[in-house]
Amino acid sequence: MSRHTEFAVRQSIVDAARSMNGLGINHGTSGNVSVRWGDGLLITPSGLPYEQMSADDVVFVEMDGSFDHPLVPSSEWRIHRDILERRPDVNAVVHAHPIHCTAFAMCRQDIPAVHYMIAAAGGPTIRCSGYATFGTPELSELALEALEGRACCLLANHGMIATGPGLSKALWLAVELETLCRQYAVALQIGTPHVLSDDEIARNVEKFRSYGPRPKV
């Protein structure tokens, strides 16, 4: 893999991180983005404001957690590494603290199938994980449980995770997850949302296999 290609991937991570605030899925430097690269991953550094970040600031982390970079990787590097290590279908991970996702995560509530767009998550629910301190192996294990058969989840009292076969799909899913949580929050204020059947969601999951952003030919 050429240096030019690596630079492009690094820049795509910077661009995605910078876009999260504008897309309404993050505030400040709390989110982080990673992409599978070689025998490890490329991930945003810890605590560096996105507007100051350059492609060279993105940190390459080996699967054993080691890195050789003047900046340290995101404090959530472990959860990114563990997802990429255990989920060969995933090549990119977006973690953020959007308002509505985080509000449901604070209440430790799963999101039921109140809209067919939940099928983008891969099943009839979006699960909320159990709670563990950020950056710990325990949090990674809880996140992996919540992501079983799913492409995204909530993290109790923390935020959300969206994954994808590529970064554009993971970022798209992160936006869709926050949108769904916002819609659900409003619907709960109006009345009792009707939950779609598992059979209906299964039909939509199949349709979603070819839905969403795809690479240009």
N, C-alpha and C positions, 0 to 999 in steps of 0.2 A: 504494500500500500504506500503510495507516494506521499511525500511531504505536502504536496499541493492538495491532495485529497484530505489528508489529516487537517490541514488548515481550514478547509471548507467545512468539515465537521465541527471543528472548534468554533468557527464563526457562526454556524447554525445554532450552537448551544448558546452563545452570547446573544444572538438575535432573539431566540426563544425566551431567554431569561428577561431581556429588556421588554419584550412584548407582554409579559404576564401582568404587569401593573396596568397597562393600557387596556388589556382584555378584561380587567376586573377580577382576576383570580389570585392576585397577590398584592402585598403592601410591603414596601421597604425591601429588605434583603432576606426575608424569611423563607422564600421558596428556593428550590434547587432543581437542577436539570442534569440528566446524564444520558450518555449514548454508549452502547457497547462498542469497543474498539480493540481489535486484536485479541490479546489474551487478558484484557482488562476492560476498563471503562474510562471515558473522559467525563469529568464532572465539574460543575461550577465550584470556585473556591469559597472558603468560609468568610463571611462578613464583608465581602467587597461589594460596594454599590454597583449595580448593573451598568449605570451610565459611565462608570470608570473602568469597566471590565473590557479587556481585549482578548483576542483569540489565544494569545500566549499565556494568559492568566488561567485558562482552563487546565485543570490538573489531571494527568493520567495516573490512574490508580490500578495497581496489579490486583488480581483476584485474592491475593493473600493480604491485601490491605496496605502494602508498602507503596511508597511514591518517592520520586526524586524531583522535587519542585520547590522553589523558594516560598510558594504559598501552600497553605494546608488545604486539603479538600473540604467540602461542606461537612459540617458536623453530622449530617445524615448520610455520609458516604456508605455506611454499612448497609442500610436498608436498600440503597440502590444496588450495591454489589450483590446482596443476597437474592434480590429479585432477579437480576440478570443471570446469576449463577444457577438458580433453580428453575427459571422459566425460559427455556430456549426459544419460545415463541415471542419473547419480548426483546426488543433492541433499544428501547428508549423509555425513560422514566421521568415523569414530572411530579414534583411534590410541591404543594403550596398550601396557604391558609386562607382561602376565599371566605368571605363573610358567611354565606348561607351554608356551605359545606361544613364549616367549622362550628356553626351554631348547632347543627344536627349532631356533629361529633361531640360537642360539649354535653348534649343531652343523651349521648350514646344510643342514638336511634338509627336503625336501618332505614333505607329508603325503599318503599314498596313500589309495585308496578302501577303507579298512578298515571303514567304516560308511556306510550309505546317506545319513546326514545331511550327508555331504560335498557332496551335490547342491545344498545351499543356497548353496555357494560358486560354483556355475555350471558345474562340470566334474569330471573324475575325479581331480583333484589339487588340493591347495592348495600353491602354489609358494612357495619361499623365494627372495627376491631376492638379488642380489649385494650386497656391502658398499660403503657410502660414508659419509662423515662426515655426522652429522645436520645437517639444515637446508640442505643443499647442493643445487644443481641436479642433480648426479650421482645423489643418492639419489632424487630425484623421478623421474628417468628409469628407474632400476632398478625402482622401485616400480610404475611404469606398465607396464613389461614383465611383471612378475610378475602384475599385475592384468589382463592381456590375456585377455578372455573369462571373467573371474572377478570376484567381488564382494568377495573378501578375499585377503590374502596375509600371509606372514611377511616380516620385514625382517632380513637377516642380522645377527647379533650386536646386535640392537636390540629388536625387538618385533613387533607386528602392526598391520595396518590392516583395518578392515571398512567397507564402504560400503553405501549403500542409497538407494532413491528418497525416503526420509524418515528422520528421526532415529531413530524407534522401531525401524525395520527394521535400520538400521545397528547400533544398540546390541544388538538381539536377536542379530544375526549375530556380533558380537564375543563374546558369551557362548557361543554355539554353537561358535565356533572354539576357544575355550579349553577347553570341555568335550570336544571331539573330541581335542584334543592331550593332555588329561589321560587320556582313555580309551586312546589309542594308547600313551602312555608305560607305563601299567599292563599293557596287553596284551603289550608287548615284554618285560616282566619275566616273564610267564607262559609265553610261547612265541613262535611265529611267526604273526602275524596273517594271516588270509586276505584277499586283496585282491579286491574285487568287480570284475566285468568292466566295460569301458567301455559296453557295451550296457545293462547294468543301471543304471549311473549316468545314462546318457542318458534312460532312462525316468523315473528319479527327478527329474532336472533339469526335465523337462516338468511333472511333478506339483508341483514346488516353485514353479512360476510363480504359483500361486495360494495358496501356503502362507505362514504367518507372520503377524505383526500387520498389520492393515489398518485404515484410518481408519473410525471409526464413521459410519454413514449418518445 
